[in-house]
């Protein structure tokens, strides 16, 4: 296939690009920045913005399928910035697929689209969208996910995946945030409950997308559906954070902050940052406080049954690989 991967230069997008290239597909990456490394691997690299409908349409020309990974992530910023990238950008992807009669679209969503601020314990895909969202990211991702699923039909087959807390070598998000906060002395465990959480190693998340791509077609079993993607190995949030610290050669953290205090602090910081018109992310927000103090693990029955999804890399193996990468990175930086 000739596959367009949006966000091909990112953490997950790059892993998907590499897997597609390894099996012989022609891959076109669409992102705002240039990525010579992808070009060297054999991918076609096109620069553009999701907000530019013409750029998106041109990028999709001649493709058989689209894997739409690109999005504005994070928990801070204007609603307009999230809406433009996540909602308008996704609408442009859907329009481009129709324009070029592309029949397969895989969309990278997020479990946060059904997070209502409470524990998510072994929930499945029947969980409803909440009435209120604590951040613009899950709100706009939910709108985009709905649009993708509603676009499924006889000419375009769509499927959405919800990978949770992707990590591994090359991670620019979760791992460096944990390590940087620990180095600055600002990392704390939120709340007193063990709060089981699941995550997903980068290779497993990428493989899930390839599996969905191969199985989605008009009228197929997976068309128009959404799937949670994780390791299927939930552990307490404290253990997840400390395993990242261990991989980074840092001591474990057990200092705690009450949930109510973290939430109140997040609310206050949000108010202050808005008044000061600061664009950098506050040290704590209401959404992050709730995420860190509640359980998040999912029933993977649907993904296992429909996508034949079975993580190939275990948590233990993943952390060994992460530690080796962090050691090499530290040596090269040194």
N, C-alpha and C positions, 0 to 999 in steps of 0.2 A: 504493500500500500504506500501511497504518498500521504503522509500525515503532517498536518499543521499542528504544532505544539505552541500554545501561547505561554509566555513566561518560561521559555526554554532555557534561559540563562539562570533561572532560580534553582533553589535547592531540590525541590521535587521535580520541577520541569526538566532540569538538567539530567536527573536520574532516568526519567522517562525517555528523553531523547537518546541517551546512551543505550538503553535497552532496545529501542526500536532500531537503531543503527546496527547493533550487534547481530540482530536477526535478519538484517538485509533490507529493511524498509527504507524508503526515501523520506527524509525528515526535513521539514522547514520550520525553523524557530522564529517566532515573532515576539519581540521584546523592545523595550524603550532604549536599551543600551546595546552596544556591540559586544559580541562574545567570540573572539578569535579562536578560543579553545574548542568551541563547538564546530567551527568551520574546519579546523584541523582534523577533527574526528570524522568529517564528511557530511555534516549537516549544512543545509542552506540557511543562512542567517539574514533575517530581514529586520530592520529597525522601524519601529512605529509605535503609536499609542492606541490603546483600545478605544479611546474617545473619538478617534478619527475613523469614521465609518468607511471612507474611501480606502484608507490604508488597510483596514481589516479585510475589506472585500478583495482588494488586490492580493493580499497575502494568502487568501484562501483559494485563489484561482488555480485550478488544476489538481486540487487535493481530493483524496477519497474519504478522508476522515479528519476530524478535529478533536484534539484533546485540549480543553480549555482550562489551564491551570492558573494563569495570571490573575492577580487580584491585588487590591490594596488591603494589606493585613494590618495588625496592630490594634491598639485600643484607644488611640488618641488622634484627633484631627476633626475637620469640619465634616458635617453630613454630606455636603456637596462633593467633597473629594472622594468619599467612600461611594456615594451614589454614582458618580461619573465613572469610576473604574469598575465597580462591581456590578452595577445594574445596567447602566448605559452600555458599558463595554460588552457585557454578556448579550444584550439585545443586538448589538452590532455583529457578534459572532453568529447568533441565530439567523439574522438576516443574510449574512454572507453565505451560510450553509444553504439556505433556500435559493439564493441567487445562483449559486454554482451547482445546485442539485446534489449537494453532498449528503450522503445518507447515514453517516455515523457521527455522533457527537458525545464525547465523554466530558463531564463537567466535574471539577474538583470543588466540592462544597465543604462543609464543616459541621461537626456535631453541635457546635455552639448555636446553630440555627434553631435547635429545639431546647436550648438551655433556658430555664425559667428561674434560675437562681437557687434551685433546690437539687438534692442528690439525684443523680442519674445512675440507678443501680440495675444493671442488666437490662436496660431498656432496648426495645427493638424499633424498627422503622415506623411503627404505628404511633410513636410519640408525636403529639401535636406541636405546631409552632406556638410559642408563647404569645400572649396578648401584648406584653411589653418587653422591650429589650434594654439591657443595661449598657450597651455600646452600639456604635454605628456599624461596626464590622459584622456582627452576627445578624443585625437587622437587614443590611443590604445584601448579605450573602443569602439570607432566606428569600428575599424578593427575587434574586437571580435564580436560585434553585427552583422556585415555583415556575418561573418563566421557562427554564430549560425543560422541566417535566411536562409543562403544558404544550411545549413545542413538539413533543413526540407525536408522530403520526405515520401515515402510510408512505410518506416520502422521506422523512427525516426521523431516525431513531435516536433517542437520547437516553442517557443514564447518568445519574449523579452519585458520586462517592463522597463519604464523609470520613476522611482519615483523621485520627485524633493524636495530637502532640507528636508530630513527626520529629525524629532525632537520628543522629548518626554522624559519621565523618562528613565534614563540610557544612554542618548545620550552622546557619547564620542567625538563628533565632533563639530557641530554647536553651541550648547548651551554653552559648556565650552569655546570655542574660543571667543564668544561674551562677556561672563562674565569676562574672564581673561583680554581681551583687555580693557574693561571698568575699571576694577580695576587698571590696569597699566596706565590709562589715555590716551590710544592710540586708543580708538574707535572714529570713525568719520563717518558722513553720507557723501557719495560720490555723488557730483553733486547737482543740484538744482531742478531737475525734480522729481515728486512723484514716478515714476517707480514702477508700480504694480508688485508684485511677488506672486507666489503661493508656497505652501509648502505641506508637508504631515505628518500627525501624525503617529507615528510608528505603532500603531495597524492597521490603515487603509492600510499602505504600506504592512504589513504582510498579511492581509486579501486578498489584491489584488493578491498576489503571490499564495495563496491557491486557489483562484478562477480560476486563469490561469491554475494551476496544474490540477484541476478537469476537465477543459474544453479542454485541449490540448490533441489531439490524432491524429494519421494519418488521414488526410482528413477532420479534423474538421474545423469549421469556424475560429478558432483563430490560426490554424497551419500556421507557416511561417510569422506571423504578429508581429508588435510592437505596444505598447500602452503607452501613457503618463499616469502617475498616480500622482494625487495631491488632495488637499482638494476641489478644485473648489471654493475656497474663496480667491481670490487675494486681497492683501492689499499693501499699499506703503511699500517699504523696510524699511523706517524709523520706521513705526508702528510695523513691524515684529521684528526688533531689540529691540525696546523699550518694547514690550510685553515680550520678553525674559528677559530683564533687570528687568522689574516689577516682573516677576515670581521669579527672584533671589534676590528680595528685594533691588534693586539698582535704583537710580534716572534715569529719561529719559535723552537721549542724543540728542542734536540738533546741535552740532557743525559740520560744513561742510567743505569739501575740494573740490575744483573744480575738475571736472573729468579729465581735461587735466593734472593737477598737480599730481593726483594720478597715472595716466597712465605713465607719465614721470618718476615719482618716482619709480614705479614698474620696468620699463625698466632699470633704472640706478642700482637699487638694484640687479636685475638679473645679470647684467654685473659684478658688484662687487663680488657677491657671487660666480660666476663661476671663476673669476680670483683668488679669495682666496680659491677656492675649498672647500667652506663650504657646509656641507650636511644639516644643519638646514634650515628651510624654512624662506625666507625673510619676513619682516613685510608687504610687499606689492609686488605684481607681476602684470604684464599686464593683465593676465587672471582674477585675483581677482578684479582689478580695473574696468574692463569691466562688470564683473558679478554684482558688487555692484551698478553700475550706469546705468543699463539697465533693461527693463521690462522682466519678465519671467512668463507667465501664458499660460495655454494650453486648447485646446478644448478637453473635456473628452467624447465627443459623442461616440467614438469608444469603449472606456473602459466601458461606461455605457451600451451600446448596446450588445457588444459581451461577456463581462465578468460579466455583471450585477453588475458593480462596483459602489457602493454608500457608501461614507465614513460614518462609524457608529459613529465616534467621531468627533464632531465639533471643530472648532478652540477654542471657548470659553471653552468647556469642557477639551480640551487638555491642555490649559494653566493652568487651575485649577489643573489638575493632575501633571503637571510639577512643579508648585509652591509647592504643597504638597511634592513631591519627593525631591525637592531642600531643603526644610525646614528640612525634616527628615535627609537628607544627611549632612546638616550643623550641626544639633544636634549631629549626630553620630561622625562627625569629631571633634566637640568641646568636 
